[in-house]
Amino acid sequence: MYPIKTPKIVRWPYPELIWRVNTSIKEVFLTFDDGPIPEVTPWVLETLEKYNACATFFMVGENVAKHPDVFNQVVSSKNSIGNHTYNHLVGWKTDDGSYVENVKQCEELVQTNLFRPPHGRIKKSQIRALKKQYKLIMWDVLSGDFDTSTDSDTVVKNVLENVSSGSIIVFHDSIKAWPRLKEALPVILEKLKKEGYSFGDLAKAISK
């Protein structure tokens, strides 16, 4: 099991990490992990544009190297880019030196000051090593689109029942998430828009 809404008790020991955004307006922040993927990422871009929404794409360097054309589509859009390591490494299972080098390897391709640890699993020592160069981005709402045991209706429910102003929401532009994402994302965007939410630029919001 995994928490859809990140509990305060989980956030509390990690004040260096950004879990949500303090905002005075009704806005949320969309993020997509693990791309770029040709079968999914261009569709996400088209869907975001349809709803006048922007997002931050936390990209795996290996996928950027495989699909530079898709990466360039994201770069040329109004969306932001984040580093998600080169090989989708789990920090808890990786020594600090190897982890930091893997982040640097991805950085050579994506060139960003935003970083999200894969699976949200990062050691305190890795945080110390990276926080001078990066804004370390986590989340407070997990859509669950990656979960092959669930369905798109549950993904919609996960987001809509837990979102609030300032929420950072995680989706995945991956093959694994695609069956649920393609059904859930348009519904979520439509309903959030009807509820009066706008879709903020995370990079700009945390640089204020």
ChimeraX attribute file (.defattr): number of C-alpha atoms within 10 A of each C-alpha:
attribute: neighborCount
match mode: 1-to-1
recipient: residues
	/A:1	3
	/A:2	7
	/A:3	12
	/A:4	20
	/A:5	18
	/A:6	17
	/A:7	11
	/A:8	10
	/A:9	8
	/A:10	8
	/A:11	16
	/A:12	10
	/A:13	10
	/A:14	12
	/A:15	8
	/A:16	15
	/A:17	17
	/A:18	17
	/A:19	21
	/A:20	22
	/A:21	19
	/A:22	11
	/A:23	14
	/A:24	8
	/A:25	12
	/A:26	15
	/A:27	22
	/A:28	24
	/A:29	24
	/A:30	23
	/A:31	25
	/A:32	21
	/A:33	23
	/A:34	25
	/A:35	24
	/A:36	31
	/A:37	21
	/A:38	18
	/A:39	13
	/A:40	19
	/A:41	24
	/A:42	17
	/A:43	14
	/A:44	20
	/A:45	18
	/A:46	12
	/A:47	17
	/A:48	20
	/A:49	14
	/A:50	11
	/A:51	14
	/A:52	13
	/A:53	20
	/A:54	22
	/A:55	25
	/A:56	23
	/A:57	29
	/A:58	29
	/A:59	29
	/A:60	27
	/A:61	27
	/A:62	19
	/A:63	20
	/A:64	21
	/A:65	15
	/A:66	13
	/A:67	15
	/A:68	15
	/A:69	13
	/A:70	20
	/A:71	24
	/A:72	12
	/A:73	15
	/A:74	21
	/A:75	14
	/A:76	10
	/A:77	11
	/A:78	16
	/A:79	20
	/A:80	20
	/A:81	22
	/A:82	27
	/A:83	32
	/A:84	28
	/A:85	28
	/A:86	23
	/A:87	17
	/A:88	22
	/A:89	20
	/A:90	17
	/A:91	23
	/A:92	15
	/A:93	11
	/A:94	14
	/A:95	13
	/A:96	18
	/A:97	10
	/A:98	12
	/A:99	25
	/A:100	18
	/A:101	13
	/A:102	18
	/A:103	23
	/A:104	18
	/A:105	17
	/A:106	26
	/A:107	22
	/A:108	12
	/A:109	18
	/A:110	22
	/A:111	12
	/A:112	18
	/A:113	17
	/A:114	24
	/A:115	23
	/A:116	25
	/A:117	24
	/A:118	20
	/A:119	14
	/A:120	13
	/A:121	14
	/A:122	19
	/A:123	17
	/A:124	14
	/A:125	11
	/A:126	18
	/A:127	19
	/A:128	10
	/A:129	15
	/A:130	17
	/A:131	15
	/A:132	10
	/A:133	11
	/A:134	16
	/A:135	20
	/A:136	20
	/A:137	22
	/A:138	24
	/A:139	23
	/A:140	24
	/A:141	26
	/A:142	22
	/A:143	26
	/A:144	25
	/A:145	28
	/A:146	22
	/A:147	13
	/A:148	11
	/A:149	7
	/A:150	12
	/A:151	17
	/A:152	22
	/A:153	12
	/A:154	15
	/A:155	24
	/A:156	23
	/A:157	13
	/A:158	19
	/A:159	24
	/A:160	17
	/A:161	11
	/A:162	16
	/A:163	19
	/A:164	16
	/A:165	17
	/A:166	22
	/A:167	23
	/A:168	26
	/A:169	24
	/A:170	24
	/A:171	23
	/A:172	25
	/A:173	28
	/A:174	21
	/A:175	16
	/A:176	13
	/A:177	18
	/A:178	19
	/A:179	15
	/A:180	22
	/A:181	27
	/A:182	17
	/A:183	15
	/A:184	21
	/A:185	21
	/A:186	17
	/A:187	16
	/A:188	17
	/A:189	23
	/A:190	12
	/A:191	14
	/A:192	18
	/A:193	16
	/A:194	10
	/A:195	10
	/A:196	10
	/A:197	17
	/A:198	20
	/A:199	20
	/A:200	22
	/A:201	20
	/A:202	23
	/A:203	19
	/A:204	9
	/A:205	13
	/A:206	15
	/A:207	7
	/A:208	5
